[in-house]
Amino acid sequence: RHVAACAKHYVGDGGTHDGINENNTIISRTGLLRIHMAPYYDAVYKGVSTVM
């Protein structure tokens, strides 16, 4: 009951070239919103407390 959920990682972090950690994600605004933002909208709607 007293646990804070955390979404991870920042939007677009999983879209880096060849899955390399800590790199740039090159994507259109439409792609970013459609592909990467969808899980964040859902997490916020369901009450996630933080984003790592």
PDB file of N, CA, C and O in Angstrom:
ATOM      1  N   ARG A   1       0.799  -1.206   0.000  1.00  0.00           N
ATOM      2  CA  ARG A   1       0.000   0.000   0.000  1.00  0.00           C
ATOM      3  C   ARG A   1       0.836   1.262   0.000  1.00  0.00           C
ATOM      4  O   ARG A   1       0.430   2.258  -0.599  1.00  0.00           O
ATOM      5  N   HIS A   2       1.957   1.258   0.631  1.00  0.00           N
ATOM      6  CA  HIS A   2       2.772   2.468   0.733  1.00  0.00           C
ATOM      7  C   HIS A   2       4.026   2.337  -0.119  1.00  0.00           C
ATOM      8  O   HIS A   2       5.147   2.481   0.367  1.00  0.00           O
ATOM      9  N   VAL A   3       3.813   2.062  -1.392  1.00  0.00           N
ATOM     10  CA  VAL A   3       4.916   1.892  -2.333  1.00  0.00           C
ATOM     11  C   VAL A   3       4.710   2.873  -3.479  1.00  0.00           C
ATOM     12  O   VAL A   3       3.594   3.032  -3.973  1.00  0.00           O
ATOM     13  N   ALA A   4       5.786   3.530  -3.901  1.00  0.00           N
ATOM     14  CA  ALA A   4       5.713   4.455  -5.032  1.00  0.00           C
ATOM     15  C   ALA A   4       6.220   3.747  -6.283  1.00  0.00           C
ATOM     16  O   ALA A   4       7.320   3.193  -6.288  1.00  0.00           O
ATOM     17  N   ALA A   5       5.416   3.768  -7.341  1.00  0.00           N
ATOM     18  CA  ALA A   5       5.829   3.175  -8.615  1.00  0.00           C
ATOM     19  C   ALA A   5       6.718   4.153  -9.370  1.00  0.00           C
ATOM     20  O   ALA A   5       6.554   5.368  -9.256  1.00  0.00           O
ATOM     21  N   CYS A   6       7.661   3.617 -10.142  1.00  0.00           N
ATOM     22  CA  CYS A   6       8.584   4.433 -10.927  1.00  0.00           C
ATOM     23  C   CYS A   6       8.640   3.909 -12.356  1.00  0.00           C
ATOM     24  O   CYS A   6       8.965   2.743 -12.583  1.00  0.00           O
ATOM     25  N   ALA A   7       8.320   4.776 -13.324  1.00  0.00           N
ATOM     26  CA  ALA A   7       8.466   4.413 -14.736  1.00  0.00           C
ATOM     27  C   ALA A   7       9.918   4.647 -15.135  1.00  0.00           C
ATOM     28  O   ALA A   7      10.523   5.639 -14.730  1.00  0.00           O
ATOM     29  N   LYS A   8      10.476   3.736 -15.927  1.00  0.00           N
ATOM     30  CA  LYS A   8      11.848   3.947 -16.358  1.00  0.00           C
ATOM     31  C   LYS A   8      12.000   3.544 -17.796  1.00  0.00           C
ATOM     32  O   LYS A   8      11.336   2.605 -18.235  1.00  0.00           O
ATOM     33  N   HIS A   9      12.781   4.160 -18.495  1.00  0.00           N
ATOM     34  CA  HIS A   9      13.598   5.344 -18.305  1.00  0.00           C
ATOM     35  C   HIS A   9      12.933   6.497 -19.024  1.00  0.00           C
ATOM     36  O   HIS A   9      11.774   6.399 -19.427  1.00  0.00           O
ATOM     37  N   TYR A  10      13.656   7.583 -19.187  1.00  0.00           N
ATOM     38  CA  TYR A  10      13.073   8.726 -19.883  1.00  0.00           C
ATOM     39  C   TYR A  10      12.582   8.337 -21.270  1.00  0.00           C
ATOM     40  O   TYR A  10      13.080   7.386 -21.874  1.00  0.00           O
ATOM     41  N   VAL A  11      11.620   9.068 -21.759  1.00  0.00           N
ATOM     42  CA  VAL A  11      11.016   8.798 -23.060  1.00  0.00           C
ATOM     43  C   VAL A  11      12.084   8.767 -24.150  1.00  0.00           C
ATOM     44  O   VAL A  11      12.918   9.668 -24.243  1.00  0.00           O
ATOM     45  N   GLY A  12      12.047   7.733 -24.962  1.00  0.00           N
ATOM     46  CA  GLY A  12      12.982   7.597 -26.073  1.00  0.00           C
ATOM     47  C   GLY A  12      14.252   6.859 -25.735  1.00  0.00           C
ATOM     48  O   GLY A  12      15.026   6.534 -26.635  1.00  0.00           O
ATOM     49  N   ASP A  13      14.495   6.583 -24.465  1.00  0.00           N
ATOM     50  CA  ASP A  13      15.753   5.941 -24.076  1.00  0.00           C
ATOM     51  C   ASP A  13      15.917   4.568 -24.712  1.00  0.00           C
ATOM     52  O   ASP A  13      17.044   4.145 -24.968  1.00  0.00           O
ATOM     53  N   GLY A  14      14.831   3.869 -24.970  1.00  0.00           N
ATOM     54  CA  GLY A  14      14.923   2.546 -25.583  1.00  0.00           C
ATOM     55  C   GLY A  14      15.052   2.578 -27.089  1.00  0.00           C
ATOM     56  O   GLY A  14      15.140   1.524 -27.718  1.00  0.00           O
ATOM     57  N   GLY A  15      15.066   3.763 -27.685  1.00  0.00           N
ATOM     58  CA  GLY A  15      15.121   3.871 -29.140  1.00  0.00           C
ATOM     59  C   GLY A  15      16.476   4.250 -29.687  1.00  0.00           C
ATOM     60  O   GLY A  15      16.577   4.710 -30.825  1.00  0.00           O
ATOM     61  N   THR A  16      17.519   4.068 -28.901  1.00  0.00           N
ATOM     62  CA  THR A  16      18.859   4.436 -29.353  1.00  0.00           C
ATOM     63  C   THR A  16      19.347   3.491 -30.440  1.00  0.00           C
ATOM     64  O   THR A  16      18.875   2.359 -30.545  1.00  0.00           O
ATOM     65  N   HIS A  17      20.289   3.955 -31.245  1.00  0.00           N
ATOM     66  CA  HIS A  17      20.855   3.171 -32.347  1.00  0.00           C
ATOM     67  C   HIS A  17      21.480   1.888 -31.819  1.00  0.00           C
ATOM     68  O   HIS A  17      22.342   1.929 -30.941  1.00  0.00           O
ATOM     69  N   ASP A  18      21.053   0.762 -32.345  1.00  0.00           N
ATOM     70  CA  ASP A  18      21.555  -0.564 -31.954  1.00  0.00           C
ATOM     71  C   ASP A  18      21.371  -0.852 -30.467  1.00  0.00           C
ATOM     72  O   ASP A  18      22.062  -1.711 -29.921  1.00  0.00           O
ATOM     73  N   GLY A  19      20.451  -0.147 -29.801  1.00  0.00           N
ATOM     74  CA  GLY A  19      20.192  -0.396 -28.389  1.00  0.00           C
ATOM     75  C   GLY A  19      21.321   0.014 -27.462  1.00  0.00           C
ATOM     76  O   GLY A  19      21.378  -0.423 -26.313  1.00  0.00           O
ATOM     77  N   ILE A  20      22.229   0.862 -27.964  1.00  0.00           N
ATOM     78  CA  ILE A  20      23.363   1.309 -27.156  1.00  0.00           C
ATOM     79  C   ILE A  20      22.857   2.172 -26.007  1.00  0.00           C
ATOM     80  O   ILE A  20      22.010   3.043 -26.205  1.00  0.00           O
ATOM     81  N   ASN A  21      23.370   1.932 -24.823  1.00  0.00           N
ATOM     82  CA  ASN A  21      22.979   2.688 -23.640  1.00  0.00           C
ATOM     83  C   ASN A  21      23.520   4.113 -23.722  1.00  0.00           C
ATOM     84  O   ASN A  21      24.644   4.332 -24.174  1.00  0.00           O
ATOM     85  N   GLU A  22      22.723   5.066 -23.287  1.00  0.00           N
ATOM     86  CA  GLU A  22      23.122   6.474 -23.213  1.00  0.00           C
ATOM     87  C   GLU A  22      23.552   7.038 -24.559  1.00  0.00           C
ATOM     88  O   GLU A  22      24.673   7.525 -24.704  1.00  0.00           O
ATOM     89  N   ASN A  23      22.678   6.973 -25.521  1.00  0.00           N
ATOM     90  CA  ASN A  23      22.950   7.528 -26.838  1.00  0.00           C
ATOM     91  C   ASN A  23      21.724   8.321 -27.275  1.00  0.00           C
ATOM     92  O   ASN A  23      20.706   8.319 -26.584  1.00  0.00           O
ATOM     93  N   ASN A  24      21.815   8.988 -28.400  1.00  0.00           N
ATOM     94  CA  ASN A  24      20.699   9.781 -28.912  1.00  0.00           C
ATOM     95  C   ASN A  24      19.682   8.897 -29.617  1.00  0.00           C
ATOM     96  O   ASN A  24      20.042   7.929 -30.286  1.00  0.00           O
ATOM     97  N   THR A  25      18.421   9.238 -29.461  1.00  0.00           N
ATOM     98  CA  THR A  25      17.347   8.587 -30.194  1.00  0.00           C
ATOM     99  C   THR A  25      16.958   9.513 -31.333  1.00  0.00           C
ATOM    100  O   THR A  25      16.531  10.643 -31.098  1.00  0.00           O
ATOM    101  N   ILE A  26      17.104   9.043 -32.560  1.00  0.00           N
ATOM    102  CA  ILE A  26      16.751   9.841 -33.732  1.00  0.00           C
ATOM    103  C   ILE A  26      15.397   9.340 -34.225  1.00  0.00           C
ATOM    104  O   ILE A  26      15.282   8.225 -34.735  1.00  0.00           O
ATOM    105  N   ILE A  27      14.372  10.179 -34.065  1.00  0.00           N
ATOM    106  CA  ILE A  27      13.004   9.791 -34.419  1.00  0.00           C
ATOM    107  C   ILE A  27      12.192  11.062 -34.647  1.00  0.00           C
ATOM    108  O   ILE A  27      12.504  12.117 -34.096  1.00  0.00           O
ATOM    109  N   SER A  28      11.163  10.950 -35.453  1.00  0.00           N
ATOM    110  CA  SER A  28      10.287  12.102 -35.688  1.00  0.00           C
ATOM    111  C   SER A  28       9.440  12.368 -34.445  1.00  0.00           C
ATOM    112  O   SER A  28       9.302  11.513 -33.570  1.00  0.00           O
ATOM    113  N   ARG A  29       8.888  13.557 -34.392  1.00  0.00           N
ATOM    114  CA  ARG A  29       8.010  13.907 -33.266  1.00  0.00           C
ATOM    115  C   ARG A  29       6.815  12.962 -33.214  1.00  0.00           C
ATOM    116  O   ARG A  29       6.409  12.508 -32.144  1.00  0.00           O
ATOM    117  N   THR A  30       6.255  12.673 -34.396  1.00  0.00           N
ATOM    118  CA  THR A  30       5.114  11.761 -34.470  1.00  0.00           C
ATOM    119  C   THR A  30       5.489  10.378 -33.954  1.00  0.00           C
ATOM    120  O   THR A  30       4.744   9.776 -33.181  1.00  0.00           O
ATOM    121  N   GLY A  31       6.641   9.877 -34.381  1.00  0.00           N
ATOM    122  CA  GLY A  31       7.101   8.572 -33.923  1.00  0.00           C
ATOM    123  C   GLY A  31       7.346   8.553 -32.428  1.00  0.00           C
ATOM    124  O   GLY A  31       7.002   7.589 -31.744  1.00  0.00           O
ATOM    125  N   LEU A  32       7.942   9.621 -31.922  1.00  0.00           N
ATOM    126  CA  LEU A  32       8.207   9.709 -30.486  1.00  0.00           C
ATOM    127  C   LEU A  32       6.903   9.636 -29.696  1.00  0.00           C
ATOM    128  O   LEU A  32       6.797   8.893 -28.720  1.00  0.00           O
ATOM    129  N   LEU A  33       5.921  10.408 -30.125  1.00  0.00           N
ATOM    130  CA  LEU A  33       4.639  10.419 -29.418  1.00  0.00           C
ATOM    131  C   LEU A  33       3.899   9.092 -29.552  1.00  0.00           C
ATOM    132  O   LEU A  33       3.330   8.593 -28.582  1.00  0.00           O
ATOM    133  N   ARG A  34       3.909   8.524 -30.751  1.00  0.00           N
ATOM    134  CA  ARG A  34       3.143   7.302 -31.007  1.00  0.00           C
ATOM    135  C   ARG A  34       3.796   6.070 -30.389  1.00  0.00           C
ATOM    136  O   ARG A  34       3.108   5.235 -29.802  1.00  0.00           O
ATOM    137  N   ILE A  35       5.112   5.950 -30.517  1.00  0.00           N
ATOM    138  CA  ILE A  35       5.805   4.739 -30.070  1.00  0.00           C
ATOM    139  C   ILE A  35       6.261   4.833 -28.616  1.00  0.00           C
ATOM    140  O   ILE A  35       5.993   3.935 -27.818  1.00  0.00           O
ATOM    141  N   HIS A  36       6.945   5.911 -28.277  1.00  0.00           N
ATOM    142  CA  HIS A  36       7.604   5.982 -26.975  1.00  0.00           C
ATOM    143  C   HIS A  36       6.757   6.600 -25.865  1.00  0.00           C
ATOM    144  O   HIS A  36       6.943   6.267 -24.694  1.00  0.00           O
ATOM    145  N   MET A  37       5.831   7.491 -26.212  1.00  0.00           N
ATOM    146  CA  MET A  37       5.034   8.153 -25.174  1.00  0.00           C
ATOM    147  C   MET A  37       3.858   7.320 -24.690  1.00  0.00           C
ATOM    148  O   MET A  37       3.398   7.509 -23.564  1.00  0.00           O
ATOM    149  N   ALA A  38       3.367   6.414 -25.503  1.00  0.00           N
ATOM    150  CA  ALA A  38       2.178   5.632 -25.132  1.00  0.00           C
ATOM    151  C   ALA A  38       2.302   4.969 -23.757  1.00  0.00           C
ATOM    152  O   ALA A  38       1.369   5.071 -22.961  1.00  0.00           O
ATOM    153  N   PRO A  39       3.413   4.295 -23.447  1.00  0.00           N
ATOM    154  CA  PRO A  39       3.523   3.676 -22.121  1.00  0.00           C
ATOM    155  C   PRO A  39       3.544   4.701 -20.988  1.00  0.00           C
ATOM    156  O   PRO A  39       3.077   4.413 -19.886  1.00  0.00           O
ATOM    157  N   TYR A  40       4.083   5.898 -21.247  1.00  0.00           N
ATOM    158  CA  TYR A  40       4.136   6.927 -20.207  1.00  0.00           C
ATOM    159  C   TYR A  40       2.756   7.495 -19.930  1.00  0.00           C
ATOM    160  O   TYR A  40       2.399   7.725 -18.775  1.00  0.00           O
ATOM    161  N   TYR A  41       1.973   7.724 -20.984  1.00  0.00           N
ATOM    162  CA  TYR A  41       0.603   8.182 -20.776  1.00  0.00           C
ATOM    163  C   TYR A  41      -0.144   7.177 -19.906  1.00  0.00           C
ATOM    164  O   TYR A  41      -0.854   7.560 -18.976  1.00  0.00           O
ATOM    165  N   ASP A  42       0.018   5.899 -20.209  1.00  0.00           N
ATOM    166  CA  ASP A  42      -0.659   4.850 -19.451  1.00  0.00           C
ATOM    167  C   ASP A  42      -0.177   4.819 -18.003  1.00  0.00           C
ATOM    168  O   ASP A  42      -0.982   4.690 -17.080  1.00  0.00           O
ATOM    169  N   ALA A  43       1.133   4.938 -17.804  1.00  0.00           N
ATOM    170  CA  ALA A  43       1.690   4.909 -16.444  1.00  0.00           C
ATOM    171  C   ALA A  43       1.187   6.090 -15.611  1.00  0.00           C
ATOM    172  O   ALA A  43       0.819   5.921 -14.449  1.00  0.00           O
ATOM    173  N   VAL A  44       1.171   7.275 -16.203  1.00  0.00           N
ATOM    174  CA  VAL A  44       0.693   8.464 -15.484  1.00  0.00           C
ATOM    175  C   VAL A  44      -0.793   8.315 -15.172  1.00  0.00           C
ATOM    176  O   VAL A  44      -1.237   8.635 -14.069  1.00  0.00           O
ATOM    177  N   TYR A  45      -1.545   7.836 -16.132  1.00  0.00           N
ATOM    178  CA  TYR A  45      -2.980   7.617 -15.918  1.00  0.00           C
ATOM    179  C   TYR A  45      -3.223   6.665 -14.749  1.00  0.00           C
ATOM    180  O   TYR A  45      -4.177   6.831 -13.988  1.00  0.00           O
ATOM    181  N   LYS A  46      -2.348   5.663 -14.616  1.00  0.00           N
ATOM    182  CA  LYS A  46      -2.506   4.666 -13.556  1.00  0.00           C
ATOM    183  C   LYS A  46      -1.856   5.073 -12.242  1.00  0.00           C
ATOM    184  O   LYS A  46      -1.907   4.320 -11.269  1.00  0.00           O
ATOM    185  N   GLY A  47      -1.234   6.276 -12.198  1.00  0.00           N
ATOM    186  CA  GLY A  47      -0.762   6.818 -10.934  1.00  0.00           C
ATOM    187  C   GLY A  47       0.706   6.643 -10.608  1.00  0.00           C
ATOM    188  O   GLY A  47       1.080   6.698  -9.437  1.00  0.00           O
ATOM    189  N   VAL A  48       1.558   6.433 -11.615  1.00  0.00           N
ATOM    190  CA  VAL A  48       2.993   6.312 -11.340  1.00  0.00           C
ATOM    191  C   VAL A  48       3.485   7.574 -10.626  1.00  0.00           C
ATOM    192  O   VAL A  48       3.057   8.683 -10.946  1.00  0.00           O
ATOM    193  N   SER A  49       4.374   7.398  -9.671  1.00  0.00           N
ATOM    194  CA  SER A  49       4.826   8.524  -8.844  1.00  0.00           C
ATOM    195  C   SER A  49       6.042   9.245  -9.397  1.00  0.00           C
ATOM    196  O   SER A  49       6.175  10.456  -9.220  1.00  0.00           O
ATOM    197  N   THR A  50       6.936   8.516 -10.068  1.00  0.00           N
ATOM    198  CA  THR A  50       8.186   9.104 -10.540  1.00  0.00           C
ATOM    199  C   THR A  50       8.588   8.513 -11.883  1.00  0.00           C
ATOM    200  O   THR A  50       8.059   7.487 -12.310  1.00  0.00           O
ATOM    201  N   VAL A  51       9.540   9.184 -12.546  1.00  0.00           N
ATOM    202  CA  VAL A  51      10.165   8.659 -13.764  1.00  0.00           C
ATOM    203  C   VAL A  51      11.663   8.678 -13.544  1.00  0.00           C
ATOM    204  O   VAL A  51      12.226   9.702 -13.155  1.00  0.00           O
ATOM    205  N   MET A  52      12.310   7.550 -13.791  1.00  0.00           N
ATOM    206  CA  MET A  52      13.762   7.466 -13.598  1.00  0.00           C
ATOM    207  C   MET A  52      14.453   7.707 -14.921  1.00  0.00           C
ATOM    208  O   MET A  52      15.682   7.681 -14.990  1.00  0.00           O
TER     209      MET A  52
END
